[in-house]
Amino acid sequence: MIYQNTIEFATQLDEQDPLKDFQSQFLAPKHNGRDVIYLCGNSLGLQPVNARAEVDKILTNWQQYAIEGFFTGNDPWLDFHKRLTKTLSTLLGAKSEEVTIMNSLTLNLHLLMVSFYQPAGKRYKILIEGGAFPSDQYAVASQARFHGYDPKDAVIELFPREGEFTLRTEDILQTIKNHQEELALVLFSGVNYYTGQVFDMPAITKAGHAAGAIVGFDLAHAAGNVLLELHDWDLDFATWCSYKYMNSGPGGISGAFVHEMHFSNQHMNRFEGWWGFREDRRFLMPPVFEADKGAAAWQLSTSPVMLLALHKAALDVFESAGGLAPLRTKSELLTGYLEFLIEGINKKHDEELFKIITPKTKADRGCQLSIVCKQNGKAMFDKLTENGVIGDWREPNVIRLSPVPLYNSFKQVFKAARILEASVEEN
């Protein structure tokens, strides 16, 4: 598409947008009596309009039925999480039995590493991307220490080449090959939180398996953002959060994926709890654990029903939108338009005031653009905020803006770029 830098063009794109009505299904904060331009879904998604009603249903059932709410009413709580896995597994490109809903992201990462990080002999190292979200770095370092290794030796961090901001796939694959005799685990993000780079998950998985390693992914910035085929890509495991692009509330419930290839492994280490016991015998309370089917065996505790209600509200919107494919189509156009407008500011001033470090290729990015400000970056970010544009600031000089296809419009992107341009004039 050939973009134009006019409000008329942005308005036309909005009028032609088949997803335009979904913006009304979300609640945005107000600025001077109007909805803000919310470009921060990479940190926390907006509240779905139906979220309150879904939580109210739980409160009503709790009031009317108390403990019997687990077994009676229109939506019994006992199998609430299972009723959501169909929609969720479709968004992830997984089989329903490979997906479960539980806990929070870093907790799930630890639980999955209990099973999938099994160092032995000279094969004990973990490969992660340099600049991964700190929680992932803390998790793998602590896992290495738990097994008696020094993280400085056991954890291999791969950074971009000098002068570059993102990792080259060939460098990732070569690093895996270089360490193929000592790798126990390859653990990457699906999308890097800082740069917005989408990693080549199938290529990394194939290379990791060829090297004899287990391969897992943190999908915090990928789930609900980019197209995923977890089953077909043969990932061993993955986890994600639901509060970013899946709009399921602050601290929203996480989930886990375990590929079915591992279901028959009777000798896999796993921390176990009552909620992971086989469902048909759970209330017999036997003393010896019998695993539930599939990924559900990794569950520990009773599902937090309030969080599931919020998750349901968000997943219902995704289902109404027809899944991720149409959202991805709009996302590519919307992010491309923001990129076009920012590059236009640079051209107008005949210098690269804003350097976009997110990959230019559509397949290599989601809906986030990470922008290095060459001068007065914080002042420019503050100008956006003062004018009702909510983005994200990362030290020392990066603004992250994420136009989310479910609730952002082309006109909003145009207005945000105009405010950013005005900040140049003032700074």
Buried (B, 14 or more C-beta within 10 A) or exposed (E): EEBBBEEEBBBBBBEEBEBBEBBEBBBBEEBEEEBBBBBBBBBBBBBBEBBBEBBEBBEEBBEEBEEEBBEBBEBBBBEBBBBBBEBBBBBBBBBBBBBBBBBBBBBBBBBBBBBBBBBEEEBBBBBBBEBBBEBBBEBBBEBBEEBEBEBEEBBBBBEBEEEEBBBEBEBBBEBBEEBBEBBBBBBBBBBBBBBBBBBBBEBBBBBBBEBEBBBBBBBBBBBBBBBBEBBEBBBBBBBBBBBBBBBBBEEBBBBBBBBEEBBEEEEBEBEBBEBBBBBEEBEEEEEEBBBBEBBBBBBBEEBBBBBBBBBBBBBBBBEEBEBBEEBBEBBBBBBBBBBBBBBBBBEEEEEEBBBBBBBEEBEBBBBBBBBBBEEBBBEBBBBBBEBBBBBBBBEEBBBBBBBBBBBBBBBBBBBBBBBBBBBBEEB
